Amino acid sequence: MIGAHLDTWDLSPGAIDNGVGVATVMDIAQHLVSLPKKPKRTIHFILFAAEEQGLFGSFHNVDLMVENKQIDNIKYMINIDMMANAKGFNSVGHKGTEQFIEMVGKHIASLDSTYPNINEHKKFNPGVDHKPYMLQGIPVILPVQGMDPKMVRPTYHTDRDTMDKVKPEYLENNFRRIGELITILANLDSVPAVKMDDEQTKQWMLKHNFKEALMRTNNWRWEATS
């Protein structure tokens, strides 16, 4: 699954947050659908509503997939939120993905001499649309932001988040680099990380000290005493 959120903050035009994400999802979907050879795995493209209001769209999607017993079909979730000019990928703590990310990075760098190939393997941000999927134990991959932080930070959640901040080559790089990652992932015989079961997910959240933050947002879905 690859997704991005449609909504923006108050009166902001939302070019970086999150027009670039939506454009990337749509561009990759349009390209892959046009190819004569289909990937081995199904790629689910999704655009979420109401991320800024509380991840309502992504939580609703997860609830539906749990109810319909489809949640185990999702092998990976790739979320594009404020990620333009992708300079690498973040495996978000799933060790089984780190080696795969490094392999993909070297491959993309061999095709694109401008690709920085700066990968990260760290904790996840609990305030974005991949959180509902991680709470189900689904592995997550995130592009790493490649825009100049001096350009991004002053515009965050303001009316200055406009299209003049986003150069056409940023979107082209997103399309090529994230598209290559998805194409490779969708054609693997076996995925590099597997979905954690309920107890494993709970222990992972405890190990990385996310219980308190998740309880504050009423997203801790295990018994309050554990």
N, C-alpha and C positions, 0 to 999 in steps of 0.2 A: 504494500500500500504506500502511495506517495500522496501527501496532502499539503494544503496551505490554507490559511484563514482569509476569508473575504473582507471581514469588517476592519475598520480602522478606528482611531481614537477621536471621539468627539468630532470636531470640525476639520480634522487633519485630512488632506488629500490622500495620505497613506501610500506614497510611492514606495518607500523602503519597507514600511510596516503596514500592509504586506503586499503591495502591488507586485513587487518583484517575485514573490513566492507564487502568487496566483498565475502570473504570466509564465513562469517556468514550468509549472504543472501542466498548463494548457499547451504550451509549445511542445513539450516532450510527448504528451498524449497524442497530439496531432501528428507528430512525426512517426511515432511507433505504429500507429494505426495504419499509416500509409505504406508501410513496408510490406513486401510480398511474403517475407518469411516471419512467422510469428514466434515469439519466445516460448520456451518450454513451460514457463510458469505464467499464470494469470497476473497481470498488473492492474491493481485497483487504483484509479485516480479519483481523488475526492477533494472538494473545497468545503471548508467548514464555515458556518455562521457563528457569530457571537463568541469568538475567542476572547475579545477584550472585555466582554461582560461576565466571563466566568467559564470559558471552555464548554459552553452549552452544546455546541454542535458536535464536537468530538466525543463528549460524554454520551450524548444521545446515540451516536453511531455505535459506540462500544456496547451500550445497553441493548440495542437492537440485535447486535451480532451475538451477544451472550444469550439473549432470549431465543434467538433462532438457531443456537448451537453452531454458529459459523466462526466464532472467535478463534478457534484452533487453526483455521485456514490461513490466518495471517502469519506469515513467516517472518516478515520484517515490516517496520513502519519507518518511513522516511519523511520527516517533517521539514518544510522549508518556511522559515519564519524570520524575516529580516536578514536573509542570507543572499547577498548579491556578490557577483564576482568570486564565486566559490574558490577558496584557496586550498581546501583539503576537506577531510571528513572527521567526524567525531563519533566514536563507537559507543559513547555514553555508558562506559563501565562494563559492557559485556565482553569479557576477555576473548571469547570465541570469535569475535568480529575483528579484533585488532590486527591479526595477521592478514586477514582478507583486505582490510582497508589499506594496509601498507602495500600489498600486491597491486591493488587497483591504482593506488597513487603512482607507483612506478610505471605502470602501463600508460596512464594518462600523461605523465611527464614525458614519456617516449614519443607521444603524438603531439604534444603541445609544449614547446620550449618555454613558454611564459607561465606555465603552471607551477606555483610555489611548492605544492605537495607538502603542506604543513598540516599534519594530522594530529588529532587530540583524542585522548582516551580518559574521560573524566566523568564526574557526576552529571546528572541531568538537571536542567532548569525545571522546577516543579510548577511553573506557571504558564506552560504552553501546551499546544494540542497533542503532543505525543504522551503527555502524562497519563491520560486514561488507558492508553495501550500498554504503557510500562506497568501500570497497576495490575494488568492482566498477565504480566510476565513476558510480553512480546519484545524481542530485541529491537533496538532503535538505532538508526544512523542519521546524523545531522550534518549538513554541509557546514563548513566553517566560514564565517563572514570574512570577505576579502576586501571590503570597502575601507577607506581610511577612517579610523575611529573618530578623528577630528571632524569628519563630515557627518557621521552617524549620530554621535551622542547629542550634539546641540539640537538635532531635529526630532529626537525621540519623543513621540506623543505630543507634538506641537504642530501648528499650522505651517511650519517650514518643511514638513516632510513632503516635498514636491518632486516632480519628475526631473527637474534640472539637476538633482543630485545623482540621478541614475544614468550613467553613460550607456549607449547601446552595446558597447563591448562587454559591459557587466552582464547583461542579459544573455548575450551570445556565449559567454564563458559558463554561465549557469547551465544553459541548455546543453552545451557540449560535455561539460564535466559531470554534471549530475546525471545527464542522459546516459553517459558511458557507464557510470556506476550501476544504474538501474538495469541496463541491458546485460551487463555481466552477471549481476545478481540473479536476474530472471532466467538465465540460461545455465546456471550451475546444476549439476546432478544432485548435489546435496548442499543445503545452506550451512554457512560457517558457525552459526549459533542457533540454539533451539529455544523454544518457548519454555520459560520456567513454570513449574506447577505452582499451585497456590501457596504452599508452605515455603517453597524456595523464593518466591516473590516477596513474601512477608519477611523472610530472613534477610534478603538482599536490602530491603528498605530499612530494616533495623540496623544492619551493618553499616549503612551509609548515613545513618542518623536523619532519616527523613520522616520518622514517625510524628514528631512534634509538629513539623510544618504541615503534614498531611492532615493531622487532627484539627489544626487551626482552620483549615478550609473544608472540614467535614469530608475529607477524601480517604481517611484511614478506614479501610473496609474490613478490618479484622477486629476481634474483640478488644475493647478499650484497655483491658488489663494486661494484654500481652506485649 
